[in-house]
């Protein structure tokens, strides 16, 4: 039995865990009627997939640092751009489960009721479906290279993959993150996918995909190169389909 508690929910580099009361993940596949004339029963095929995350949080705003829930979600809604959204289902652990979406903020609401805490509600809708990933890094770091242990994917795969990286920066001038893969988890590591180097921003994120048809070897690991100074928090997750 799992208890609903997590300290790791990120939207484009910003941590939302301290602001959210709840969040819900849903994934759907279109139901296409493929019944033929002589069939004695309905036949269905799976169509386009979609995914949504809805969240309820406590309203907060900071006009200087722009890093509270209202600043993050209202800016994303107004910009009409997708956010890199990574949510761990329990407190972060290496290899722990998370959900990953590149998603637009489709709805942002601030319900105000007398004698009640002001809330912030949001809905994200994914443009690449729902990815079930694993955590590879979530830590502060000085200027160094971080190389994680291997995560066993069970077997090689060719259905595609997604890499997410979130950065809460302090003094680093650049942070580069990549996923490597190996057939045995101990040797012959090769670069698979990387995010664009994140440079100096207070908050930043990156998302990069592996195209279906590309062979992803059984074992994967993350490598992060932190240059110029320390980072407050770097979080990396990776999912394969």
N, C-alpha and C positions, 0 to 999 in steps of 0.2 A: 504494500500500500504506500502510495506517495502522498506527501503532505505538500500543499500549495505554498511554497516559499522559494523565492529566487532573488538573487542580488544582481542578476545579469540579464538585462533587457536593453538592447542598444538600437538607436535609430540614427544612422549617419554619424556615428562617433559619440553621440550623446547617450549617457546612461539615463534610463527612465524608471528603473526599478524603485527608487525611493519616492517616486511620484505616483505610481500606479497602485490602484486597489485591486484590480483584476484585469485579465485579458483572456480572450478566447480565440482559438484558431479553428478555422473551418476550411475544408477542401471539397471541391465539387467537380464532377465530370458530367458533361452534357449527355443526356439520354436520347439517342437517335433511334427512331423507329425504323427497323430494318425488316419488318414483317413482309413476307412474300404471299402471293395470292393463295397458294395451296396450303399455307401453314394453318394448323389448328390452334395455334397459340401465338402470342406476341413474341417477336424477336427484337432484341435491342443491341445496339453497338455503342461503345463509349466514344464520345466526341471530345470537344475542347475541354481542357481542364482549367479550373480557376481556384483561387484561394483568397481568403480574407482573414484579417486579424482585427478584432474589435477590442477596445481598451477603455477602462474607466479609471480616471486619475483625479488627483487633488489639484485644483487650480493653483498655479504659482507663476510669477512673472518676474523677470529681472531686466530692466531696461538698459543696464550697463553691460553685463556679461552675456546676455541673450542666450542663457543656457538652461532656462527652466521650461517646464512642459508647455506653457502657453507660447513662449518664443519659438520653440522647436516645431510644434505642430502647426501653428498658424503660419509660420514662414514657409513650411513645406506645402501647405495647402495653397497659399497664394502663388508660390513659384510654379506649381503644377509639374514638378519634377519628382521622380521616384526617390524614395529613401532606401538605404541599405538597412534592412530590419532583421535583427538576429535576437532571438529570445530563447534562453535556456529554460528548460522546464523545471529544473530544480537548481540549487546553488551550483555554480560552475565547478566542474571537475574535468580533468583531462580525459578525453574520450566520452564525456557526458553528452546526453541528447540535447539537441536544440532544433528550433525551426528557423528557416531562412527564407526570406522573400525580398525581391526587389520590387517595391510596392509604392503606389501613389496614395496620398491621403485623400480619400474620397469624401470623407465627411468629418467635420470638426464642430463640436457643439459645446456650449458652456451653459448648462442649465442652472438657473439661480432660483432657489426657493427660500422663503423666509425661515429664519432660525435653523438653517442647514448649512453645512460646509459646502462651499462652491466647488463644483466638480468640472473636469474637462474630459469629454468623451471623443473618441476618434475611431475611424475605420480606415484601414489600409486595404487596398486591393492589389493583388500581385499581377505583374505582367509576365511572369515566368512560372506560374504554378507554385506549389508548396514543395519545399526541399526539407528533408529530414537529415540534419547534419550532426557532426560531432565537434566538440570543443578541442582545439589544439593549443591555444595560448590564451591566458588572461592574467596579466601580471604587469607590474612596474618593472623598469629596466634601466640600467645605465647604458652608456654607449658601448654596444657589444653585439655579437652575433648570437642569436638564440636558435638552437637546433633541438627540436622536440624528439621524444621517443616515437617509435613507429606505431601507427594504428592499423590493425588488421581488418581489411575489408571483407575477408572471407574468401574472396576469389577476385580475379580480374573482371573488369566490367567495360562496357562500351556504350552505355546509354547517356553519357554526359555527366558533368559535375559542376559545382558552383563553389567559389571561394569568397568569403567575406572577411574583411579586416576593419576594425574600429580603433581609432586613435584618440586618446585624451593626452595631449602633448604638454610638456613642460619646457624642455630646453633642446630637444633633438632638432637638428636641421633637416633630417630626412629619415624615413623609415620605409624599408622595402620588404615586402612579404611575398613568399612563394611557397608552393606545395611541390614536393618531390615525391617520386614513386619508385618502388623497387619490387622485384619478384620474390625476394626472400626476407626483406626487412632488415638486412644487415650490410648489404653491399650493393654496388652498381646502382646507386641512387641517381636519378635523372630528373631534371626540371620538368614539371608538368604545366603549371599555370602560375601567374604572378599578378599582383595588383600594381597599378601605377604608383610609383614612389610617392609617399605622403610627406609633404615638406612644410614643416614649421607651423602649420595651422594649429590653433588651440584645439579644435575638434575636427576630425577628418575621418573619411572612410573610403573603402575601395571594394569593388565587386568585379569578379571576372569569371567567365564560364569556360568550360571545356566542351567542345562540340560533340554531339552524338556521333558515334563511329570511331572516335579516338580511343585507343586501348589504354585503360588506366590499370596499372599493375596492382596486385593484391594489397601491397602495403604502401601507406602514405605517411609523410611527416611534413611539418612546417619548418621553414627557416625564415627568420626575421633579422635584418641587419639594421641596427639602430646607430645613427651617425650624429656626432656633434654634441650630444648631451643626453640627459635622462628623459624618459617618458613616464608620465604618471600612470597610464594604463594602456596596454595594447591587448586587444582581444581578436583572436583568429578562429574561424570555424570553416569547416569544409564538408560538403555533402556530395555524394554520388548517387545516381539513379540506376 
